[in-house]
């Protein structure tokens, strides 16, 4: 939601205060996941910003000429002085009529112990004691902040995808979460891309490398692309694989996955995979998927 309140009355250019969300809660309850979800929804996210600097961050956002309309700040309360600083900042924000919400991530002791033990890390407040001692100290320290929270999410029985779904329900509005795709051509002789989510093989198509007049060019050349897509099965493959990706994309959105890398390979990564990647990316873009094309091996000999 937006507000027309200004930082300073009488400024030459009216500065619109951005919407603010403060994310806090128990360590291990999912603060980072909640912050990442807001980041994927287009929020400007700052992790572990000292609470005393929150009003300054809001003021800077107000002077960004609308480029920073929504700010999310993750605060990690580990001491009484830190907590008092946060309360002072909240009072400043309220005095300036900043539209702000506090999201508090909660979880049961059993779930938190299990999570800390699974990553083999101590609780930040346990000191020389046990994990449960750190959890108890943090819960006592955050009790008042939890009471002031606008939204409390208990993540005891939630996985990452379910937590993302809850955040989407609160902050995405009626907009469907965006999916961003990278379509990457590559050559098998140079190895598989390590960051690929999906890999497809174009080596079933005849290789333009063996056509002397096409060999010097790449799949970006119209003659090479025409040669590739005039081969039996090429257009049908593009059609059917696009349909499959539409189904996969729907599932990715439902599960909260925002980014996907689709690797398209041929022998050298110069002809067939490049031509197919270009066509595939155009199809995805026409379906509303934000798409980037990368030709990893096109310049290699």
Buried (B, 14 or more C-beta within 10 A) or exposed (E): EEEEBBBEEEEEEEBBBBBBBBBBBBBBBBBEBBBBBBBBBEBBBBBEBEBEBBBEBBBBBBEBEEEBBBBBBBBBBBEEEBBEBBEBBBEBBEEBEBBBBBBBBBBBBEBBBBBBEEEEEEBBBBEEEEBBBBBBBBBEBBEEBBEEBEBEBBBEEBEBEBBBBBBBEBBBEEEEBBBEBBBBBBBBEBEEBEEBBBBBEBEEBBBBBEBEEBEEBBBBBEEBBEBBBEBEEBEEBBEEBBEEBEEBBEEBBEEBBBBBBBBBBBBBBBBBBBBBBBBBBBBBBEEEBEBEBBBBBBEEE
